[in-house]
Amino acid sequence: MIKRIVQMTFEPEHIETFKSFFEERKATIKNFDGCEFLELWQDINEPNKFFTHSIWASEHHLNQYRFSEFFKDTWRQTKAMFAEKAQAWSVQVHD
């Protein structure tokens, strides 16, 4: 199992646009093969800072999503709203 956390900081004027955009696309992301969980977090002290938290069955499944045309289009539109470069972490879960 892979947990993926992506930190994104948006220009303040794009916060509501991003939230709506994520809402429109989250069902499709959740339906990708191997996606077991997806949620969006918003920082309480810096409201233009968001995190996505997702769980994938394997790195292979995550990469299938990351290299899909859907992801490329989603990321292109999302990046256009950034105030700074995103950061991402993929971690292996050990019980």
C-alpha positions as CSV (number, residue, x, y, z in Angstrom):
1,M,0.0,0.0,0.0
2,I,1.2,3.5,-0.9
3,K,0.1,6.7,0.8
4,R,0.5,9.8,-1.3
5,I,0.4,13.4,0.2
6,V,0.6,16.4,-2.2
7,Q,0.9,19.9,-0.8
8,M,-0.3,22.7,-3.0
9,T,-0.4,26.4,-2.3
10,F,-2.7,28.5,-4.4
11,E,-3.1,32.1,-5.2
12,P,-5.8,33.4,-2.9
13,E,-8.1,34.3,-5.7
14,H,-8.1,30.7,-7.0
15,I,-9.1,28.9,-3.7
16,E,-12.8,28.6,-4.5
17,T,-12.1,27.6,-8.2
18,F,-9.7,24.9,-7.0
19,K,-12.2,23.5,-4.5
20,S,-14.9,23.3,-7.1
21,F,-12.5,21.8,-9.6
22,F,-11.4,19.1,-7.1
23,E,-15.0,18.3,-6.3
24,E,-15.8,17.8,-10.0
25,R,-12.8,15.4,-10.5
26,K,-12.6,13.5,-7.3
27,A,-15.0,10.7,-8.3
28,T,-13.0,10.0,-11.4
29,I,-9.8,9.8,-9.4
30,K,-11.4,7.5,-6.8
31,N,-12.5,5.2,-9.6
32,F,-9.0,4.7,-11.0
33,D,-7.8,1.1,-10.6
34,G,-6.0,0.8,-7.3
35,C,-7.2,4.0,-5.6
36,E,-8.5,3.0,-2.2
37,F,-9.0,6.4,-0.6
38,L,-8.9,10.1,-1.5
39,E,-9.5,13.3,0.5
40,L,-8.7,17.0,0.4
41,W,-7.3,18.9,3.4
42,Q,-7.2,22.7,3.8
43,D,-4.8,24.3,6.3
44,I,-6.6,26.1,9.1
45,N,-3.9,28.8,9.4
46,E,-3.0,29.2,5.7
47,P,-6.3,28.8,3.8
48,N,-4.6,28.9,0.5
49,K,-2.6,25.7,1.4
50,F,-4.2,22.4,0.5
51,F,-3.1,18.8,0.7
52,T,-4.5,15.7,-1.1
53,H,-4.2,12.5,0.8
54,S,-4.7,9.3,-1.2
55,I,-4.1,5.6,-0.7
56,W,-3.1,3.4,-3.6
57,A,-2.9,-0.4,-3.8
58,S,0.7,-0.2,-5.1
59,E,3.2,2.2,-6.7
60,H,2.2,0.6,-10.1
61,H,-1.4,1.8,-9.6
62,L,-0.3,5.2,-8.5
63,N,1.9,5.5,-11.6
64,Q,-0.9,4.3,-13.9
65,Y,-2.9,7.3,-12.6
66,R,0.0,9.7,-12.7
67,F,0.7,8.9,-16.4
68,S,-2.9,9.0,-17.5
69,E,-4.3,11.7,-19.8
70,F,-6.8,12.5,-17.1
71,F,-4.1,13.3,-14.6
72,K,-2.1,15.3,-17.1
73,D,-5.1,17.5,-17.9
74,T,-6.0,17.8,-14.2
75,W,-2.5,18.7,-13.2
76,R,-2.1,21.3,-16.0
77,Q,-5.2,23.1,-14.9
78,T,-4.3,22.9,-11.2
79,K,-0.8,24.1,-11.7
80,A,-2.1,27.3,-13.4
81,M,-3.6,28.3,-10.0
82,F,-0.4,27.8,-7.9
83,A,1.3,30.5,-5.8
84,E,4.3,28.2,-5.4
85,K,5.6,24.8,-6.6
86,A,3.8,21.8,-5.2
87,Q,5.5,19.2,-3.0
88,A,4.6,15.5,-3.0
89,W,5.5,12.5,-0.8
90,S,4.8,8.8,-1.5
91,V,5.3,6.6,1.5
92,Q,5.1,2.8,2.0
93,V,2.9,1.7,4.9
94,H,4.4,-0.8,7.3
95,D,2.3,-2.4,10.0
